[in-house]
């Protein structure tokens, strides 16, 4: 029997929070049931637990400490945003893929940029040979961004952009492209990754040293707070940390350590915690160990809520909500027997949903070999839709709560992550921990141990170290044409030839002046340069002159 005090607390939650939530956004059905017709309750409660322990560790959905989810009715009210990460070749080619994904039922777009764009170089830079349009779409000027979203209503589509060091430039291009469509910036919804610290840790597409990089992050926070209030100003990313070999606890710890640094930077710049914190978002990986991944997401929510309330004294509950996007694990995909990846992705997507994600991207089965084909990406999207509409896991909130195993794992991951954060604090913060190599070395140790466990078969990877096939897979692969770079350079030269050169020079001079003044917000001059059709290489070139470039060296 449910303890009387928990039952009364649940009744109060239903009367206040649920009634308020359903009045704004009704649940998807008046009755939820299993495939056999058995009714499914909104929320299940423990039969033995004191209310103090329940409130401290679990609470109710949409309420502190948010272990059970950040929305009151979770997926009974609204499903997660179904995104498919896409971008390749030219803006027109990527635009066609985006339209296809929206037709197939995607509810948000997620943009992949090519390597030159990610490091702020134009397509005609000699360092870009062989890379233009290969791992994402090439964006040199505002004209490319306009073509990328042509015919896609930016006031009705939420867009996530995986961009970090030059995030301010790509956000400015997105704002300008929307304005060309007649969409005011205040109506734009979406996210920029904007997480440069994890670039130093795990990914490597950094440009500037940490101090000016953090200044740019804070400038974006401040600008969007007033100008683009619906925009999520950062997606603090554990995904790439996990892809580099981190454990689940390390993914949580190092991601939240990065978050602490960004928050402290914004506070030092004069922003109030409840002014910017509600727009912070996170990005995690989902791997194949189902229960560990569910526990990881729950632990991350609880630990973040405590940090925001106790360490940063946030008062707005929205500031304490860890809202996150999830992508299934790229490193878990195998080139051997690629059809097996469909099963891996299904398990990983299920873990993300059981863990309460707000947004999800499912990898395609062929991504260990090439960019995904349309057929493969459709199967990946259908995986999300089957989980949403056929599995029944969306009918109740936090369905694994109360499992002895899951609750124990949640506690263990939270404790391990807390210990890592304490050690990073002792070292003077995450920037010091990165510069000393501590974070990178911890991840390398975990990656090495994981690799050894596969080599000696303590860990079985089906089709790789057990249950192998003799023949190589014969599947259709997607290829980006080699002539993309020549096409992109031709377009870039056309833009340069017809733009107002005087306006470009004046805009870049203003940006240079703002970069030299630490009190100036860089977003307005960057937006002015974008409107003048300055290229990403020209804009980042000015910032390189002012800030220098980062070179990794452990102290």
N, C-alpha and C positions, 0 to 999 in steps of 0.2 A: 504494500500500500504506500502511495506517495505521502511523505510527511506533510502534516497539516500546514506548517509554515511555508513550505515550498509551494503547496497547492494554492494558498492564499496569494503568494507573490505572483504565481502564474496567472491567477485570475485578474490581479491588478494590471499585469503586463498586457493581458488580452483586452481589458477594458480601455486602457489608455493608449499604449503604443500600437497595438494591432488595429484598433478602431481608427486611429489617426492615419496609420499607413494605408489601410485599405480604402479609406475615404479618398486618399490622393491617387492610389493605384490599386484597383481591385485585384483580388487574386484571380488566377487564370481560369478557375472553375469554382462553382459553388460546392462541388463534391469531388474529393480526391479519393481514389481507390486503387487496389491492386488489379492485376489482369483478371483475377477471379472474382472481383467485386467486393473484396473486403475493404471497409472504410480505412483511410489513412489519416491520422490526426496531424494537425499542424506541427505540434511539438511534443516530443516524448521526454519524460522527466524521471529522475532516479527514484527508486522505491525506498532507498535508505541513504540519507545524507543530511547533515545539519544544514540549515539555510545559510549560515555564515560561510561554510566551506563551499557550498554551491555557488554563492554570489562571488566569492573570491576567485574561484578557478574557472567557472563556466559562465554564470549569468544567463541572461536571456538574449536572444538574437536582436541585434540593433542596439544593445546596451553594453556598457563597460562590464568586463574587459574584452568583449567582442569575440571571445573564443568560439562562440557558436555562429558567428557571422555578423556582417556589418549592416545588413538590411533586416528589417523587422520580420518580414514574411519570406525573405530570400526568394527562391525560384518559384514559389507558389504565386508570387506577385509578378515577377519579371525574370526571364531567363538571362543568363550571361550574354554579353556581346560576342557573337561568333565572328572572329576575324580570321583571315588567311593571309599570312605574310607573303607579299608578292612585290616584285619589281625586277625588271631586267631590260637590257637593250635600251631602246629609246622611250621617250615619254609616250609616244603613240602606242607602242607595243604594250607597255604596262597599262595604259588606259584601257585597251581592249581586254586585258586580263581582269582588271577591276570591274569592268562592266559585266563580264562573264560571271565573276564571283557574286556580284550583287544579284544577278538573275537567278543564281543557284541557291540563294537564300542567306548569303553572308549579311550580317547586320552592322558591320563596320569594316573599314579598310585599314591595312597595316602596310606601310611603305618600306621597302628595302632599297637602299641607295648603293650605288657602286662604290668601289674603294676610293677612287679619286674624289668623289663627292664627300665621302666620310672624312677625308683628311684635308678638305678645303682646297683642292687643286682643280684647275680647268682641264677639260678633256684634251686640249692641245699641248699640255705640259709633257715634256719628254719623259718624265718619270711615270707617266700613265700608260705607256705602250703595253698592250696586252691585258689591260684591266678595265677599259671603258665599257660599261654596260654588262659586265660579266656576272657580278654577284648581286647586282641591283640596278636600278635605273640611273642613268646619267643625268644630272641636273647642273647646268652651267649658269643659266640666267632665269629671270622671272618668266621668260617666254616658255622655257621647258616646263616650269611648274604649271603654267596656264594650260599647256597641252596635256599634261599628266592628268588634270582633273576636268578636262573639257567634257561637258554634258553630264557631269556628276554634281548634283546640288549640294554645295558645301554647308548649307544651312540645315540639311536633313541627314547628312552622313557624318558619323564620328570617325576621325582619322587619327591613327597612331603612326608616328614617324620615328624609325630607329636611326637617330642621328645624335651625335654627342658633341665633339669639339666644335663643329660649326653649327650647333643647334639653333643659335640666335639667327643665323642667316637663313636657314631653311624655314624657321617659323615666320620670319619676315616675308619670305617668298609666298608662303601659304596664305598669310594675311592679305598680301597684295593680290594674289590670284583670286581670293574670295571677293575682295572689293571690286575686281574687274567683273565678277559675276553679279555684282550688286548686293552682296551679302555683307552686312556690317560685321566688324570684328567681334562685337559683343555677342553675336549669335553663334560663333564658332565653337564646336565641341571636339575635343580630341586630346592627344598627348604627344609631347616630344620626350624622347628618352633623356637627353640632357644630363646624363650621368657620366661625367668624365673620370671620376675616381676609379670606377671599375675598369676603365681603359688602362690606367696605370697598373692595375692589379692583374688583369686577365686577358685583355683583348688587343691593346696596342694601337688603336687608332686615335691617339692623342695628337694635339698640335702644340699647345702652349703649356708652360709650367703650371703647377697647381694653383699658385696664388691668383694670377689673372684668370685662370679657368674658373675658379670659384667666384671671382668677381662677376664674370659673365652669367653664371648660374643665378647669383643673387639679383642681377639686373633683370633677368627674365622673370624671376619671382615678382619683383616690384612692378614691372611693366604690366604683366598679365593680371595682377590683382585689380588694377583699375581699368585696363583697356580690353582685356580678353578674359573676363571673369569666369567663363565656363570652361576654360582651357586647363588641363592638368599640366603643370609647369615642369614636372620631372617624373620619370619612371625609374626609380632607384632599383638597380638591376642586379639581382642575384643570379639571374639565368646564366650569364657568361662566366660568373665565378664557379657555378656548378659545372658548366661545360668544360672548364679548365681542370676539373678533377676534385673539387671540394666535396666534402661530405654534406649531408643535409643540415647538420648543426652549424658547420662552417658557412654554408650558404646564408642561413639566417643571420648569423653573427656578423659576418663581414658586410652584408647588405645593410643591416641596421647601424653598424659603425659608420658606414658611408652616410647614412641618413643623419646621424648625429652631427657629422661635420657640416653637411649642407644646412641643417637647422641653425647651428651655431654661427655659420657664415651670414645667414639671413638676419639673425638677431643682431649681430655686430654691425650690419648695414643699416640698422634702425627699424627693421620691420617687427611688428608684434606677432607673437607666436600664432594667435588665432586669426591673424590677418592672412597668412599664407599657408599654414599647415593643412587646411582642408583640401587644398589642391595638390598635395603631394600624393604620388601613387608609386606602386612597386611592381616589379616584374620578376617572377620566379620560374624555375624549371619544374617540370613534372617528370619524374623517372618511373621505373617500372615496379619498384617495391611499393605496392599499393598502400599499405598501412603506414609505412614510414612517411610517405609523401603527404597523406592526409594529416598525420600528426604534425608534420613540419609546418603546414599552412596554419593550423590551429595555434601552434606554439608561437609562430611569428606574430599573429594578430594579438595574442595576449601580452607578449613581451613588449611590442611596440606601444600598446595602450598604456602599459605601466610606465614606460620611458617618457611618453608624452605627458602623462598626468603628474608623475612624481619628480622627474628630472627637469622638465621644461615648464611645468605648472600651467599646462594648457587647461582651459576651462570649457571651451566649446567641444562637445562630444565628437563633432566631425573631425576635429584635429587629432583625435585619438584612434580614429578608424584606419586600419591598414587595408586600403583598397588595392587589389593587385590584378594584373594580367598574368596569364600563364601560357607558356609554350611547352609542348611536349619535347622530350630530350633529343636534341640533334645528335649528341654523341652516342646515344643508345641505338641509332639506326645502323644496320649492317648492309654492306654491299653484297654479302653472301645471302642467298635466299631472301631477296628483298620483299617478297610477299609476307614474310614473317613480321615485317615492320608494321603492317596494318594492325596486327594483334597487339604489338607493343604500344602503338599509339592509342589504341582503344583503351587499354588498361591505364595508361598515363592520363588520358583525357578524363576517364572516370575518377581517378584520384584527384584531379583538379576540381571537378564538380563536387565530389564528396567533401573536399576541403574548403569549398565556398568561394571559388574564384569569381571575379566580376567580368572577366574577359578571357577568351581562350583562342589560341591558335594551335591547330593540329598539323604536325608535319606530314608530308606525303611519303609514300613508301619508297620512292626513287631518289630521295634527297641525299642519300649516301653516295650517289653516282653522278647526279646532275641536278639542275634546276627542275622543278616538278612539271610534268605534263598536265594538260587540262584534265585528262581522265584521272590521274593520280590525285590531283588537288580536289577533285570532286568527291572521291572516296573519303579523303581526309575531312572534308566538310560534312559529308553525310554521317561520319562517325559521331560528330558533335550532335547532329540532329537526332540520330537514333537514341543517344544517351538522353537528350532533352525530352523527347516525345514518346519513347517506347520503353525505357528501362525502369521507370517508376521512381528513380532516385531523387527526382525533383519534387516529389509530392509532399515530402516532409523536410523539416529543417535539421541540418547537422545529424544525419541518420546514424552515424557511427558513434555519437556521443554515448558515454556510459560503458563502452567496451573496455574491459580491464586492460587489454593490450593497447588500444589506441590512447587511452588516457595516460597510461604509463609512459608510452613513447612521447606523448606531448610534453609531459613533465620533464623527461630526460633531455629532449632537444632544447627546451627552454633553459634548463639548468646549464647545459654545455655552452649554449650561445651566450648566456649571461656571463659565464666565466671568461670567454674569449673577449667580450666587450670590456670587462674589467681589466684584462691584461692590456688591451689597446689603450684604454684610458691611462693606465699606469705608464705607458710609453710616451704619453703626450698627445694622443689622438691618432686618427687613422692616417693622416698624411705622413706623420713621423714613422708609423708602422709600415707604410708602403715604402718610404724612402730607405728604411733600414733593410727592406726585403723580408720582414717578418711574415706579412700576410702571404706573399708569393711562396715563401718556403713552406709554410703550413699546407698550402694547397698542393704544392709539388709532392710533399710527403704522402698526402692522401691519394693523389693520382698514381704515384708509384706503387703504393700498396694495393690499390684497386687493380692495376695492370698485372701485378704479380699473382693476384688471386685468380685471374683469368688464365694466365700462363700455366699455373700448376693445377688448374681445374678445380680449385676450391669453389669457384664461381662458374656456373655453366652459362654460356651464351649460345643459345640454340642456333645451329648452322655455322658456328664459328669454331668453338673448341669441342663441341659434341654434335652429333646428329648431322654430320656434314653431307653435302652432295658432291658428286664427282664433277658434274658439268657446271660451267659458269652460267649465270642467269642470262636469258635472252629477252631483254625488254626494250621497249622504245624509249629513247632518251631525248631530252630537249637540249638543243644547242643554240647558243647566241652567235649570230653571223659575225665573221671577222671584220666586215666592212662597217660595223657600227661606229667605230672611232672616227673613220673618215667622214661619215655622215654627220656625226656630232660636231666635228671641227668645222665643217662647212656651214652648219647652222649657227655656230658660235660666231664665226667671221661675219655672217650676214647681219646678226644682231649688232655687232660692233660697228659695222659699216653704216647703219642707219640710225643709231641712237644719237642723242645730243651729247657730244663729247665734253662740252663745257659743263653741262649739268653733272656728268659722271665725275669729272675732276673736282668740282665744288663739293659734291657729296662725299667723295673719298677724303678730301681735305678736312671736312667737318668731322668725319669719323676719326681721322688721325688726331685731331685736336681733342675729341672726347676721350679717346683712349689714353691720352696723356693726362687727363684730369680724373682722378679717382672718384670724384664726387658726381661725375656725369654718368647718366644711364646710357648704355651703348645701344639699346634697342631703337630709339628714334633715329639716330644717324644711320644705323644699318638699314632700317626700313626705307629711309630716303635714298640710300644707295641702290637698294633693290628696285625701287620705283624708277630710278634712272637707268635701269638695266645694266648696272655694274655686275660683273660676273662673280661667282663664288671665290674664284682664285684671286681676283682683284681685292675683294673685301677682306678675305683672310690674309692676303698679302700685306695689307695695311696693318692688321693686327699682329702679324708676325714681326713686322718692323718694330712695333711698339712694345710687344711683350716677349719676343724671342721664342725659341722652340725648345721643347722639353727633350732631354736626353737621359735615358735611364742609367743610373749608377748608384749602387747600394752603398750607403755609408756604414 
